[in-house]
Amino acid sequence: METSYNKLTSNYQSSIEEYLTNTCFVYPNEPQQTLFSAMRYSLLAGGKRLRPLFTLEFCRMCCGEWTKAMPFAAAVEMIQTYSLIHDDLPCMDDDDVRRGKPTNHKVYGEAIAVLAGDALLTAAFSYLAKADLSAEARIRAVEILSQCAGELGMVGGQVLDIEGEQKVCTAQQVLDIETRKTGALICAACMLGVIAADGNAEQLKAAEAFASNLGLAFQIRDDMLDVIGDQQALGKAVGTDQDKNTFVQLYGLETCEHMVREHTKKAIAALDAFEENGYLIDLAHSLIDRTV
């Protein structure tokens, strides 16, 4: 019998996939079909859909109508997808495989891959703006997502990551990289769910605290999987971070395992601000020992 956790996860994921497939970049009368094809190739390539799932669940926990948060959830996934397309480029990590498929630039060429990423980034804010929510919620969402995805967040973290390849980073410098490169967009996803439901300041602060700690646990586990993970299961190359500054390089696998559990515990503690928090507690526990 399907558990309530699995049922809600399946419901969220199927709703997200349906929305992305049927709503995003379907313009049959426009001539730039190669661009739409490249955008959808990466956007619909699968993945855990964790970030949009967080948006929908935080909306539900704040007593909002989670289906109305779908444009916000889609916007976060567009930002995530664009970052992966650009991250795989030869000028960045130069990866050939993503989610078990050839990377975008391997299929469409570098120029189209860059432009597909640019278009996904731009479109994300269009989806925020046209959500069926109050003008105040939409403006706040634009502010949060742009800050978390831009120079103070994800892009800033990418720059620190590139600069870090030329030196041995301190623990604080690695933390600066990872909280921006990975954690910031997870923060945006969670906070947008609260915004969509018109949640209060305490709930917004709790969502940020949850996301900050879970994002750190998630990234530390990612660093571990680059060492101990299975390439086929992960759908991407492993061992690519050997020359990078990572938590594993700093602390080793055993300490990283402990750190994942401690930050997950802190993330769960932040959920005390919400009454119906059982689903996210179960989800957080499930990510501790993930293999993909």
C-alpha positions in Angstrom: 0.0 0.0 0.0 1.4 3.4 -1.0 2.3 5.5 2.0 1.0 9.1 2.4 4.6 10.3 1.9 5.0 8.5 -1.4 1.6 9.5 -2.5 2.2 13.2 -1.9 5.7 13.0 -3.5 4.2 11.3 -6.6 1.4 13.9 -6.7 3.9 16.8 -6.6 6.3 15.3 -9.1 3.6 14.4 -11.6 2.0 17.9 -11.3 5.4 19.5 -11.8 6.2 17.3 -14.9 2.8 18.0 -16.4 3.1 21.7 -15.9 6.7 21.9 -17.3 5.8 19.7 -20.3 2.5 21.3 -21.3 3.1 24.9 -20.3 6.7 25.8 -20.9 8.1 26.9 -24.2 5.4 25.4 -26.5 5.3 28.0 -29.3 4.4 26.1 -32.5 4.1 29.3 -34.5 7.4 30.8 -33.6 10.4 30.3 -36.0 13.1 29.7 -33.3 12.2 26.1 -32.7 15.8 25.0 -32.2 16.0 27.3 -29.1 12.7 25.9 -27.6 13.9 22.3 -28.3 17.2 23.0 -26.5 15.5 24.6 -23.6 13.0 21.7 -23.2 15.7 19.1 -23.7 17.3 20.0 -20.5 14.2 21.2 -18.6 12.4 17.9 -19.2 15.5 15.7 -18.7 14.1 14.5 -15.3 15.9 14.8 -12.0 14.7 14.9 -8.4 12.7 18.1 -8.9 13.5 18.9 -5.2 13.5 22.6 -5.5 10.0 22.9 -7.1 8.8 20.3 -4.6 10.0 22.5 -1.7 8.1 25.5 -3.2 4.8 23.5 -3.4 5.2 21.9 0.1 6.0 25.2 1.9 3.0 26.7 0.2 0.8 23.9 1.5 2.3 24.0 5.0 1.4 27.7 5.1 -2.2 26.9 4.2 -1.9 28.1 0.7 -3.3 26.6 -2.5 -0.2 24.8 -3.7 -1.3 24.6 -7.3 -1.2 28.4 -7.5 2.5 28.2 -6.5 3.3 26.1 -9.6 4.7 29.1 -11.7 7.0 29.9 -8.8 8.1 26.3 -8.6 8.7 26.2 -12.4 10.7 29.4 -12.3 13.1 27.9 -9.7 13.5 24.8 -11.9 14.3 27.0 -14.9 17.0 28.7 -13.0 18.4 25.4 -11.8 18.3 24.0 -15.4 20.0 27.0 -16.9 22.8 26.7 -14.3 23.4 23.1 -15.2 23.5 23.8 -18.9 26.2 26.5 -18.3 28.0 24.5 -15.7 28.5 21.7 -18.2 30.0 23.9 -20.9 33.7 23.4 -22.0 34.6 26.8 -20.4 33.2 25.6 -17.0 33.3 21.9 -16.0 33.3 20.5 -19.6 31.0 17.6 -18.9 29.6 15.2 -21.5 26.8 13.6 -19.6 24.0 15.0 -17.4 21.2 12.8 -15.9 22.3 10.0 -18.1 22.0 11.9 -21.4 24.4 13.9 -23.5 24.8 17.4 -22.1 23.1 20.3 -23.9 26.1 21.6 -25.8 26.9 18.0 -27.0 23.5 17.9 -28.7 22.9 21.5 -29.8 26.4 23.0 -29.8 28.0 25.5 -27.5 26.3 28.6 -28.9 22.8 27.3 -28.7 23.5 25.8 -25.2 24.5 29.2 -23.9 21.5 30.9 -25.4 19.2 28.1 -24.1 20.5 28.8 -20.6 20.1 32.6 -21.1 16.5 32.1 -22.3 15.6 29.8 -19.3 17.0 32.4 -16.9 15.0 35.2 -18.5 11.8 33.2 -18.7 11.9 32.3 -15.0 11.0 35.9 -14.1 8.2 36.0 -16.7 6.6 33.0 -14.9 6.9 34.7 -11.5 5.3 37.8 -12.9 2.3 36.0 -14.4 1.4 33.8 -11.5 -2.2 34.0 -10.2 -1.1 35.6 -7.0 -1.1 39.1 -5.5 1.1 41.8 -7.0 2.9 42.0 -3.7 3.7 38.3 -3.7 5.0 38.4 -7.3 7.2 41.4 -6.6 8.6 39.8 -3.5 9.2 36.6 -5.4 11.2 38.4 -8.0 13.3 40.1 -5.3 14.1 36.8 -3.6 14.8 34.7 -6.7 17.0 37.3 -8.3 19.0 37.8 -5.1 19.4 34.0 -4.5 20.3 33.2 -8.2 22.4 36.2 -9.0 25.6 37.9 -7.9 24.9 37.5 -4.2 23.8 33.9 -4.5 24.4 31.1 -7.1 26.4 33.1 -9.7 28.5 34.5 -6.9 29.2 31.0 -5.7 30.1 29.8 -9.1 32.7 32.6 -9.4 34.2 31.7 -6.0 34.3 28.1 -7.1 36.2 29.0 -10.2 38.6 31.2 -8.3 39.1 28.5 -5.7 40.5 26.1 -8.3 43.6 28.1 -8.3 44.3 27.8 -4.6 43.8 25.7 -1.5 40.7 27.1 0.3 40.0 27.4 4.0 37.0 25.9 5.6 35.3 29.3 5.5 36.0 29.8 1.9 34.5 26.4 1.0 31.5 27.3 3.0 31.2 30.6 1.2 31.2 28.7 -2.1 28.7 26.1 -1.2 26.2 28.2 0.6 25.9 30.4 -2.5 26.4 27.9 -5.3 23.9 25.3 -4.0 22.2 26.6 -0.9 21.0 29.9 -2.2 18.6 28.5 -4.8 17.2 26.0 -2.3 16.6 28.9 0.0 14.7 30.7 -2.8 12.6 27.6 -3.5 11.5 27.3 0.1 10.9 31.0 0.7 8.9 31.3 -2.5 6.5 28.7 -1.2 5.9 30.8 1.9 5.4 33.9 -0.2 2.9 32.2 -2.5 0.8 31.3 0.5 1.1 34.8 2.1 2.9 33.3 5.0 4.1 35.4 8.0 7.6 36.6 8.8 8.3 33.8 11.3 7.4 31.2 8.6 9.7 32.9 6.1 12.6 32.9 8.5 12.0 29.3 9.4 11.9 28.3 5.7 15.2 30.1 5.2 16.8 28.3 8.2 15.5 24.9 7.0 16.8 25.5 3.5 20.2 26.8 4.6 20.9 23.7 6.7 19.4 21.2 4.3 21.2 22.8 1.3 24.5 22.4 3.2 23.7 18.8 4.0 22.7 18.2 0.4 26.0 19.7 -1.0 28.1 17.8 1.5 26.4 14.6 0.4 27.0 15.6 -3.3 30.7 15.9 -2.5 30.7 12.5 -1.0 28.9 11.0 -4.0 31.6 12.3 -6.3 34.0 10.0 -4.4 31.8 7.0 -3.5 28.9 7.3 -6.0 28.1 5.1 -8.9 28.3 6.9 -12.3 25.5 4.9 -13.9 23.1 5.6 -10.9 24.0 9.3 -10.8 23.7 9.8 -14.5 26.9 11.8 -14.6 30.6 11.4 -14.3 32.2 10.9 -10.8 35.6 11.9 -9.6 35.3 15.3 -11.3 35.9 17.2 -8.1 39.3 15.8 -7.3 41.0 19.1 -8.0 38.4 21.2 -6.4 37.9 22.5 -2.9 35.2 20.3 -1.4 34.0 19.3 2.1 35.4 15.8 1.5 38.8 17.3 0.6 38.7 19.3 3.8 37.3 16.8 6.3 37.2 13.3 4.8 34.2 11.0 4.3 33.6 10.0 7.9 33.4 13.6 9.2 31.3 14.6 6.2 28.8 11.8 7.1 28.5 13.3 10.6 28.1 16.8 9.1 25.2 15.7 6.8 23.3 14.3 9.8 23.9 17.3 12.0 22.8 19.8 9.4 19.8 17.7 8.6 18.9 17.7 12.3 19.1 21.5 12.3 17.0 21.7 9.2 14.3 19.6 10.8 14.3 21.7 14.0 13.5 24.8 11.9 10.2 23.1 10.8 8.8 23.5 14.3 7.3 26.8 13.0 4.9 24.7 10.9 2.1 22.5 12.2 1.9 20.0 9.3 5.6 19.4 8.9 5.7 15.6 8.8 6.2 15.3 5.0 9.3 17.5 5.0 10.8 15.8 8.0 10.5 12.5 6.2 11.9 14.0 3.0 14.9 15.4 4.9 15.6 12.0 6.5 15.4 10.4 3.1 18.2 12.6 1.7 20.7 11.7 4.3 21.8 8.4 2.7 20.8 9.1 -0.9 22.8 7.5 -3.6 21.7 9.8 -6.5 
